[in-house]
Amino acid sequence: MSSLNDDSHKLRLEQTIATYGLDITAEQKNSLLEYLEQLNKWNKTYNLTAIRNQEQALIQHLFDSLSVVRPIVQCTNNKNIANPKIMDVGSGGGLPGVILAIALPQASVVCVDAVDKKMAFIRHIAGVLQLKNLKAIHARVEDLPNAEMDVVTSRAFASLKDFAVLSGKHVSTDGELVAMKGKHQTDEIEELEQTKWKVKNIETLTVPELDAERCLVWMQRKG
């Protein structure tokens, strides 16, 4: 099995970064690949993710998570937020939280998950990659005190309704609640209407080498 740090993977990562129009340094690219290497190693013992194939992980974890970087940057730039506070709920092995911390050194990123071994991995990664802007919290998100975040995001964490109910309190007054999803979920959008939140915008994402639908569901408080 080839290493994720071989020239082929580096080239494909560079092409993906270029496709997304991201400003990422050589050091950050190395950190992204090192993260994936560490995830693969830990996964053999701690079952952090169901994807065990390195090729799949490169596309479905790294390329997929990188797709949310530019939309978040555009959102926070539009609000003149130089140092955004971001929370990744149900972060698991750090997707997209660790990716955001690497790609956005100016941001403060908090990964939250109820499974302690997954947060132990995030703390390990923060140390190995010297990510001073990355923090891991082992807790149920609904049990945490209000965090006043600029962006609260999740990837395959829960339905839109559950995500909003459990995590919405951590979004600042002018903040954003945004879920990474597959295809548009009409039933989930209808369920969301039962809460204090509504869909503001659904942004279609195109992930290189991934033959699947992806979108970002941006939500806002009603009224």
N, C-alpha and C positions, 0 to 999 in steps of 0.2 A: 504493500500500500504506500503510495507516495506521500511525502510530507506536505503539509499545507504551506510550508515556506519555500516550496520549490518554485522555479521560474514561471511555470505555467499558472499556478495559483496567483502569484504576484501580478502577472500580466492581466489576468482576468479581473482581479480586484481593481487594478488601475483603470481598466476599461469601464468597469461599473461605476467607479468614482467619477470618471469623466462624463459618463452618461448622465449621472445625477447632477453634474455641475458643482461638485463639492470642492472646497479648498482644504485639502488634507495633505499634510507633510509626509515625507518618507518615514519619519519616526512613528507617526500615527498609523501609517499603513502596516508597519512592522508590528505595532501593538495590536492591531486588529487581528492579524494572523496568529500572533502569540496567544491572544485570548482564545481563539478557536482551537489551538493546540492544547491549551490547558483544559478547556471544556471537554475535549475528547478524552484526555487522560483521566480527569476526575469522573467522567461519565461511566467509565468501566467499573468503578467502585460505588459511586453514589447515585447513579441513575438520575442525572439532572435533566435529561431530555430523551425523548423516544428516538430521536434521529442519531444513529450511530455510524452511518456512512459519511466519510469525510467530504465526498463530493456533494452529497445532499446538504450537509451542514454548511458548506461554503455558500450555497445558493439560498437555502431555506432559512438559515439563521443570519449569516453575515450580510448577503446582498439584500435580503428582505428587510432587516432592521435598518440598514443604511438608507432605505427609501424614505424614512420618516424624518431624516436629519434636515433636509432642505425646507420642507414645509414648516417645521418648528422654528428654524432660523428666520424664515420669512415672517412668520407670525410674531415672534418676539422683536424682530427689527422694526416691524410696522408700529409696534408699541414703544419703541425706543428703550427696550429693556436690554442693557448691556451685559448683565450677568444673571440670566434667567435661573430660577429655581424650578427643577423638574423632578417629579415623582413618577416612578415606574411601579405600577401596582401588579402584584402577582408575577413578579419579575422572573421567578424560576432561576435559570442559570444566567440571568442578566440580559435578557432580550426584551426590549431594546436598550435597557438602562446602561449596561456597560458600553455598548456601541455609542450611545449618546455622550457618555462621559469621555470616551476617547476622542470622538469627532469634535466635541464642543468643550474645549478646556476652560472656556470662559464661564461655563454653566456649572451649577451645583446640582448633582444628581443623587437622588435617594432611591434605592431599590428596596421594595417592601415585599416580603413573602412570609407565609405562615409556616413554611418548612425550614427548620434551622440549618440543615445541611446545605441547602441552596444558598442561604445567606453567608454561611461559612466560606463557600466557594467565592462569593462576591468579595468578601473581606480579603481572601487570599489573592484574588486578581488585583484588587486595589493596591496591595502591597507589592506584588510582583511587577506590575506595570507602573508603579509609583503614581497612581491616580489619586491625588489629594482632593480632587473634586467629587469623589465617589464614596457614598456611604451605604451601608447595608443595615436594614432594621428587620429583625425577626419578630413579626407581630401580625395580627389580623388588622387590615387597614382600617376597619371600622372602630377598632379599639384605640387608635392613636388620637392624640389631641389635634385639633385643627392646625394644619401645617402652612396655610397661606402660600400655596404654590402658584407659580405662573403657568405651568403646564402639568397636568396630571394625565398620564397615558397608560395604556395597557395593550398587551398583545395576547390574544387568545385567553384572556383571563375569565371573562364572564359575559353574560348577555348585556346589552346596552343598559337595560333597566337595572340589573344588579350592580353593574359598574358604577352607574350614576348614584344609586342609593348608598352604596358602601363607600365610595370614594369622593363624591361630590363636595363634601364638607371641607376637603383639603384644597379646593380651588379658590384662589383669591377672588375678590370682587370683580376684577378685570381679567381674571385668568381663563384658561382654556381646559376643557375636558375632551380628550381625543382618544378614540379607540382604533387600533389597527384591526381590520377585519378582512375576511375573504370577500365573497360576492355580497351585494347589497341585501340586507336582511329586512325585508318588509315587515315581517311579524315582530322582530325586535324593535323596530322603529315605532310600531303601534303600541307595544308594551311600554315603551319609554314615555308615552303620553300620560301614563298613570303617575308619573313622578313630577318633580319640580323642574325637570330638564326637558329640552326639546332639541331636535337636530337642527343645527345651523347650516351645515354644509357637508356634502359627501364628496371627497376628493379621490378621484381614481388614481391609483399608483400602477406603474409598469416596472416590474422587477426583472432585470436582465437574466436570461436563462431559466426563468421560472414560468412554466406553462400553467398558470393559475391566476384567478382574479384576485386583486388586492385593492383595498381602499382605506381611506382614513375617514372616520365619522367624527366630525367636529360638533360638539354639543354646547349649548348655553342655557343658563337659567331662564325660566319663563318670567315674563313681566319686567 
